[in-house]
Structures are given as C-alpha cells and as structure tokens.
Amino acid sequence: MKILNITFAESDQDKRAWSGTAYKTLQALRQTGYQVDFLPVKNVPFPMLLQLQWLTYRIMRKCGLTKHIFLPTFTNSFRNAVKSWLETFDFASYDYLFVTASSVISNALVLLKKEKHFDAKVVTLVDAPFCAIENYYDTFTNLYPANSDEANQIGRD
C-alpha cells in the first residue's frame, strides 16, 4: 500500500515540525511495511494578491487591529493556490493521501479529487477535533465565523 503524506512541515524526519500523533502514526505505518512518501507543501507559487492579503493580515495583527481573522477571500485564495500547485502531481499510484492537520490542503484535495477522479482516499490526521482547540490556543481564537464553520465541518466529514 502506498501512502503520500502532504503537509506544511519541511521534513518528515524533523520531530519539532510535527505533532507527536502525526509523527508516530507515519513512523508506525513505515515500520509495518507501508511505503510512505513525503510531499512538503512549500514553494507554492502564491499570486501577488494573496501575498498582499497575507502581508496586510500580518500588519493588522501586529498593530492590534484584528486578532486571528482569516477572511473567506484569503482562505479561498490560499486554498486555490495550493490546489493549483497540487494539480501538477499525479496521485494515481497512491492508495491514501494523508494530510497533517490542514483544512486548506484537505479542501484543495477534495476539490481536486472531484475534478481528476483519482482513487486515493484523503485522510486528515488531527490530534484533536477543532472544537476542542477553538478559543484554547491564540491562533484559534476570535476566528471569522466562516473559518470556524469550515474547520468544524472538516472535523465532521
């Protein structure tokens, strides 16, 4: 069985870039004989508008003008950029696509799967359901309602 792990971590060997659950799960799959390949989501060519939105968001946060709000247009632009990048890969030889705690990558793959009709199942590895970490960590506090709804929907799917 072939598994492709798609994540924002830069290395599959750097324990500091992973949660313990995801790291140990993938190590256990390797030890039981599964072929686990690694695809880091880096060097995604983001459109200039998306780069400007991200910069604006970061400046607003530093100035205290907003907390952790990702506007739907930013989230959609980010997802579409990741989806465009993922379109360049052939997933036909994989049985499972593991995504480590990223709704953006999961959503992009689900959209891509509808278009390209590959057979690999998309599995999102998470340590805890979103409802357990919302308003617990600063990063997941005061989210835009659309972002919260999307994260909770992914947890239910």
Order of alpha helices (4+ residues) and beta strands (2+ residues): beta-alpha-beta-alpha-alpha-beta-alpha-beta-alpha-alpha
